[in-house]
Amino acid sequence: MSDTNQVLIPAAFVALYVPAGRSRPSETRDHIAARHEICEDMACMLVEPAQTKRWELGITESDVLDRMHRALVGDAAVLSRAEAGWVVHRLAELLDWDCPPLPD
């Protein structure tokens, strides 16, 4: 069995690839697994910078997460808006912070 088949992809992440009114993802499992790995790595990588920004700037957790989201959807974005939203929600989960509503 390959490593790819052993990776559990959260349903919330798979849902990013299910078009409205459909029940099946629009991408292959391999594609979704690869994108999930990128997004999970991004969320983990942002834990320390998020904590540091909160301390350096003296801002709220919500402000930090909002800033992170804006950076992830900026002009040089490598993630889709949906993926960026998932990363920020996952980051909040890793930090045990409440995630604010994010812009669409």
URHUTA-V34188 format. One record per backbone hydrogen bond with DSSP energy under -1.0 kcal/mol. NH is the residue of the N-H (numbers start at 1). CO is the residue of the C=O. If there is no record, write none. Layout:
# URHUTA-V34188
{{NH/CO} {NH/CO}}
This chain:
# URHUTA-V34188
{{6/3} {14/10} {15/11} {16/13} {17/14} {18/15} {22/19} {26/17} {32/28} {33/29} {34/30} {35/31} {36/32} {37/33} {38/34} {39/35} {40/36} {41/37} {42/38} {43/39} {44/40} {45/41} {46/42} {50/46} {51/47} {52/48} {53/49} {54/50} {55/51} {56/52} {57/53} {58/54} {64/60} {65/61} {66/62} {67/63} {68/64} {69/65} {70/66} {71/67} {72/68} {73/69} {77/74} {84/80} {85/81} {86/82} {87/83} {88/84} {89/85} {90/86} {91/87} {92/88} {93/89} {94/90} {95/91} {97/92}}
